[in-house]
Amino acid sequence: MISHVFVGVTDFQHAFGFYSAVMEKLGLQLKFCDAGKPWAAWMASGKARPLFIIGAPYNGETAAAGNGQMIALLAPARTAVDNAYATALSNGGLCEGPPGLRLEYHPDYYGAYFRDADGNKICVCCHDAAA
């Protein structure tokens, strides 16, 4: 259903370091990085789509987060949620909700929420029962 998601960033080098660290914890691999454009994208191993892309806004303006917008990245396990969240915070991310069960969604929903330096809200979540 989704081809790609594009997240606008102001400081590409900082954002690339931030997202590279988080994506590693989720087992996602870099598809491309062009600092001259600037933009970069990650994907699941062996899958062409969907892509998670960061870059400078097309209109050349400063990146700004949307009110009510959030992107949720699927984690392969609850430990990956914990690790991605901790990595995000250790790289300058701001807590929007620590890792834990969110029973209001369903009995096995385990997620964490944070914002990047541009205020983009990101969720990392796992829908599987505890191992």
Secondary structure, 3 states (H helix, E strand, C coil): CCCEEEEECCCHHHHHHHHHHHHHHCCEEEEEEECCCCEEEEEECCCCCCEEEEECCCCCCCCCCCCCCCEEEECCCHHHHHHHHHHHHHCCCEEEEEEEECCCCCCCCEEEEEECCCCCEEEEEECCCCC
